[in-house]
Each structure stands twice: as structure tokens, then as C-alpha cells.
Amino acid sequence: MQGIRLADEVVPYVSRRYNLTEERVQKVLLAYPSVVSASPADIGKCILHWTGGIPAVIHRMFLGKAENLFEDKCDEIMSTPGLFRLATAILGAMSQDISVSAEDSTAPWPIVSVTLNEAILILDPKRESTSVARQLYEWVDCTILYMDALKNVSFTFPEQLRRFRRQLNNANRYRQLFVLALAVQGFDGRSAGHSNEFLGDYLHTLHGCATNNADNVLVLNAESGHASWQSERTAEPLRVTAVVELNEIFTKWRSNGCEQGLDRVYLRFEIDTDGSLKWFVYGVQFKSGMMKGIITDGNLATQRANYAAHKKVDDATIAGILLTAELGFGRLIGALQKCFPGERFEVGDLTIYTTKKLGAQVEQSNGCHEFGDGVGKFDWTIKCGTEWVKQVLPEDYNRVLFPYTLQRNSEPRSSSPTGVMNLAME
């Protein structure tokens, strides 16, 4: 499919094709909302915005058929894993280089392309499928994608990406998945908190725990000695009267209004020799981010000095992560003892999950960390990369993040090899 993809070539093409002056071209375009306020310099961009530079669509535009210039493919992009992944990669590139707003319906949306090889790598980083290139050509044939003579691939109609981005903003689950997709693909997701919260809803499966309601937070009030579940959806907190109610519940937590160092926690008991219960408190930290990001060793003494001087603790280092976890365990166990004075609590293990890589100089991916006061210690493990992500997420989500790598044992299909996902929108 050939057409025009350079804004400064569009108006001369239209003028020649329809024997129109540039002033007449501008008058024709006033029928389109996105060009009412456009300056003459932006007219070419506006035509591309609405037509994708496809001659047949340009022809419909200048015949005065202002409505339905193109079929809106936004739902198809949202529901087809390969298209979703390609769209997130292109939007990720735009977020770094171009200032655009999904809410602005007047400014032309820019055309951003990737090479055919880059598109294949985005969809299938390990080159495990033979059907990716064929699928890209099929999407070109049905005008969802555009490929120029130099084999640069982009979405045919720039407006589609604006609508896709806007729909993401209106759906919490999609937005979180979008941020995570950017992290996995190596783009800055802008808010790691979104992808961390998304992962936190599924990681309980790796720890043999029950999941807590996503909006529920365990709130510990050390002063009153009260523990309760609190949620934004319910006005009244639900009091926790016995620590056994917390057994193997994977949850967010707060003490005195804040959480420190541990993104999720859970409790598990052991029966001591005298028949009494001893509660172990386990912690989890997530550090999702760009795959090209690096987790380094860091220096524990330096991080302790930073904390003592009220400076930022570097949580891109293992030393910084362990220090914040130490502080979190101390705060959490102290609050639990105030709320449940007849119980015994000890520090369990810490598991760190990150989509980043370990630096070349990192000596170990697990160990034992001793508290600065010498009173406590905990074992820790760090899991890097994306294998653990594949392990915990439902198959529908994995098809978005890793659409082709899951197809290695299946026969290529003439339709989308990635299938269609069914994501519950909140």
C-alpha cells in the first residue's frame, strides 16, 4: 500500500490531483473539526491525520464525503494483542520524543514509524515465530498499518493512536497494562506505580497466599492498638480482631498513615515446641521499569548514611532496596505488636521482583541482610527480567506483553496468531 507520508508533500499532491489552489484546499478542509484552527503550515499534517496519506481516502475527502473517512479500528487495536503491543511501543517512543496530548482533539497527531525489523522485534523479541512478518503484511493489507517503500511501518491513520490512548486513559486495567507493556518493551512508562499495582494483584500466586481485595489496605494504628481493613469503596473500616484473620493474606499495608519499604506483606505462622504460635512477617517489593534498566549492588553504608542525613535512598541498588525493607519490617512488626500484644512476630523473607536486569558487577541474587542495630535479619531473593511476569499474569495479559513467544508450539493461522483478549474493564 503506497501513499504519502510527508506533510510537506500532501498539499502539492492535492493541488495537482484536483487542480486546486492551496487556498481552495484549505476551504475544503474546513469541513473537518481538526483543521478549523490549523495554521496553513499544519494543513498537510491535518490531511495526513484524517486520511493516512492513502490516495483513495484523500479522494473521498475532496469529494466532500467528510463523514466516515476511515473505519475506526480502535476496538480491534485494543483487543488484538499484537496490535496492542505495537501501539504501546509506538506511543512509548512518542512519549519520549514528541509532546502530544490524547485529550486534544484539534492538533494533528504525528506519524511515528518503526522499521519492519523493529516491528518484528517488538512483537517477537526472541524471534520464536515464523508468522510475525506475514501478520504485519496482513494488517497492512487491511489498512490498519501502513508500510512505505522503505519498509517503515506505522498505523495508517494517526487519529487511531489518539483514540487508543484516550481509551486507555478511561480504563484503569488497560492503563496499568499499558504502563507495564512500556516497561517490558523498554520504554519509560512514566508511572511505575501503575504497573507495580497491576503486578501486585497477581503475585500472591507465587507465595501460596490468598489475594486481598485490590482496594483493601491493612491499616495498623500503633497508638490505639487497632488494626482494620480500609478501602476507598467503603466508608467504614472493617476491624481486625485477631491476627489469625491475617494469615496468608497478600496485602498492602499502612502504619501511621504510610507504607515504607514493602509493597506487599503477608503473615504465616509456625507452631513452636510449646504449642504456641509464632508469626513470621514476609515482605515483597516490586521494581518494574525499563528492561534496559539496571539494578546494581550499591553500598549499604552509603545508603545508611543517606537515610541518616535525610537524603534519598537509591532504590535502584540492592543495598537501597534492602535498607528500605529493613525500615519497613521494623515499622510493620512494631505496629503489629502494638495491635496484637499477646502474639509473637518475627521477620520472614523478602522477595524483590523487577523487570530490570542485574548489573554485570552484581555478585549475588540472594543473601541474608542484617539489621543495622544487629537485632534482626532476613533472607532475600531478587527475581529479574520477565519470566516471573509470564508466570503470574493470566494468559490474556501475557498475550499482550509477549504475543508471539507464547505461540512457539502452535501452527500459524491465517487470522491473527495472537488471538483476541477478553479483559475486564474497571
Secondary structure by P-SEA (a helix, b strand, c coil): ccccccccaaaaaaaaaacccaaaaaaaaccccccccccccaaaaaaaacccccaaaaaaaaacccccccccaaaaaaccaaaaaaaaaaaaaaaacccccccccccbbbbbbbcaaaaaaaaccccccccaaaaaaaaaaaccbbbccccccccccaaaaaaaaaaaaacaaaaaaaaaaaaaaccccccaaaaaaaaaaccccccccccccccccccccccccbbbbbbccccbbbbbcccccccccccccccccccccccbbbbbbbbccccbbbbbbbbbbbbccccccccccccaaaaaaaaaaccccccccaaaaaaaaaaaaaaaaaaaaaacccbbbbbcbbbbbbcccccccccccbbbbbccccccccccccccccaaaaacccaaaaaaaccccccccccccccccccccccccc
